[in-house]
Amino acid sequence: MKLCIMGTGYVGLVTGTCFANLGNEVVCVSGDENKINLLKQGKVPIYEPDLDELIEKNVKENRLFFDTDSEKSIQKSEIIFICKGTPSQPNGQVNLKYVEDAAIEIGRAINDYKIVVNKSTVPIGSGDWVSMIINDEQVKLNKKVPFDVVSCPEFLREGSAIYDVFFTDRIVIGSSSKNAIETMKKLYEPIINQTFETDLNPRPKTKVPLVVTDLTSAEMIKYAANSFLATKISFINEIASICEKVGADVTKVADGIGLDKRIGREFLNAGLGWGGSCFPKDLSAISQIAAEYGLSTQIINAVVQANKQQRSNIIKKAQELLKILKGKTIGVLGISFKPDTDDTRYAPAITIINNLIKLGARVKVYDPIVKDRPEDLSEKSIFCKDSYEVAENSHLLILATEWDEFIKLDFEKIKGSMSNSLIIDGRNVLDKEVLTNMGFTYIGIGR
Ligand code: UGA
């Protein structure tokens, strides 16, 4: 099929590349000429494992194209995916400007029947709103070309995006048009039936379930899924705090409850709390949507509050260990909000580093991929070339992001160069017993 992907961020690039790899002809469109030129030269503006190779392969095989001309790209495509950014505004509401611009472009360019797919996470009702904008633009140009709008939310995680697209747990298609649903099913058929060839591992052997529903329910599924996942994390973090007091190990508690199929082990890893561009934005948006109907989201509000608390808990732990933070050197390993991504939006590490600096500590940082100082990271933080430089003369080391290379560090060497042998494992990924035997004071989260 011929597809046009509007937006070249995480979702746009990954969706476009994966569909191209399944044999479709895909053009990814952005108004950002520099970005499109870079992509044409094979330079990928985001860090996502395996994405650059897959882009290169599909560009070479003439299935994946990049363009700034949205009109031409829309006109030659059967399905248009809106994959535009939907950032939060300061009041928590979603900024829909980019989605609106895309809908306007579609309305102006549309020349024959199109299926317009909302992949961006958009507030409930946005499907109808996109239809309205496309119609309004058509009226201005005296045309009435038919189209259908579909909500097909994305469930990929940064860091494992390609795997998540090909081996998703489910596909959700929401529309009132039978024709659009049938076409979408056809597009997703290789994923649903798992008939495509791949060397991605591990390959689940099961077919992918499909949920066909109305537009609004599909939009709600996305918000409910992210809210529930964030709830699981905040819940286990709260249990972790109790574990610390009573002397239990939250990792074992998570194993013990996670084996119950009704609960499930995933997203029960206690740590510094959730960050990234999705959970914070989506939980805030769902609260705003509820407020429009006079409802208050008490569970979601508590989940958000508990997540903020989790970041302060680390500062308390540092204060308990070091007593005075002023004049102390603290090393922080990891800046990105999770491993295998360069995304630092709402990253726990940034809040923690900034607060430690406010309290008078000198903070040294290192991240395997984040090399440029994010805008919201204190100017006073000191970037180091590697973890060993971070550890040198530090009074305390905090592991903030569970990058694989941190787990494999030479901790004997680290211990030898630190001023104190204190370590806070903010993600519970280090071997407590080994580190304790080495002479470290090891503080995890809830263990
Ligand atoms: C999340 C969802 O997992 C995806 O399904 C969804 O498509 C995406 O949002 C989105 O809406 O676009 P993402 O934010 O990329 O994906 O990353 P996650 O793997 O969900 O991690 C989110 C945060 O939760 C990270 O800060 C991570 O460290 C934290 N987390 C995750 C925990 O603290 N504990 C866990 O057990 C799992």
Residues whose N, C-alpha, C, O or C-beta is under 5 A from the ligand:
A	BS01	UGA	E154 F155 L156 R157 E158 I233 F267 L268 N269 G271 G273 W274 G275 G276 C278 F279 F337 K338
